[in-house]
């Protein structure tokens, strides 16, 4: 479908990466606080299963600096009367149609990354789309060098890591009968030492990640530079630990990994397969959509898995409460359950003496490091692309605040 001949307004939003149709529509709903119209099917947890059109119309507001703010409604003078529709005749493709200004934006958003993001720096899409969230890292250089486009990057409030079931006496995902190799801290330490985080950063993530040694970004209370740097690769040292633990001949294990949740998630897992193989750990990768992957963790049905975590409170207690405290399970799929640590986490909730509280936090982080509860991989980096006519502030939670958009002339 050739859309180049259509007139278009000054601003069109499109290309929401790695989201299904209802999520993309939800982003547009967030833009303008609009109303759902012409829904087809029932709502699933408040989300339209098959939405036909979503309409926004109304006046925009101007801030004291004179810039247009996309507040409660979208100004028709800015983007006209915007419809967002799902056309079932176009496989996996969402069409955003504007009735008055005939703004057409195509974005493939079904079953994985949007194909059209690859075209952002190419032909049609560079003229049709002014903003792309979570751009694929493989297109960064080309888009960054394209005329009329700007790329913004920022450290994200999210750490990617592997979890290991250390609490079970025996596990199902390995080939070792009668015992659990992950229960031995020497094995967990060896696996951490085998992972080359710098190689993942350079090859898999194209430089768009920061190697991590703890599950907390630098702006979270409790983070320390020294602990975050403790992730050096040492293959020979890792082999020695495996031998000492009685697994010199290695073992095999299944790694559960999402393939549609984090940036290059499956590729990261594939890289880890080869790295762990160097110390005799044969990894059988099982990658699946996030809807199938995450219940494995919350239902304690995985022994070795990938997870990403953001710290919304910007305090380490949030990490401890969900990923360390054993009594409530939930996202702690490691089987780690230490009554003394659980009690300390509860005390942190109530402690108002900040130095004393920080000392408690440091004690738990040290325990996590020494016990190798998890294998931190990297801090994720956000990459957005936009027209140089726009200035959309990028923030660590990867949330797009369209109300702060500034339009350049």
PyMOL commands that set and color helices and strands:
alter all, ss='L'
color gray80, all
select helices_A, chain A and resi 21-32+76-79+115-119+124-128+137-144+181-183+185-194+197-204+225-228+235-244+265-277+290-298+316-324+339-350+354-371+402-404
alter helices_A, ss='H'
color red, helices_A
select strands_A, chain A and resi 35-44+47-56+61-62+68-69+82-86+93-98+104-108+131-132+149-164+209-211+251-258+281-288+304-309+374-387+390-391+406-407
alter strands_A, ss='S'
color yellow, strands_A
deselect
rebuild
show_as cartoon
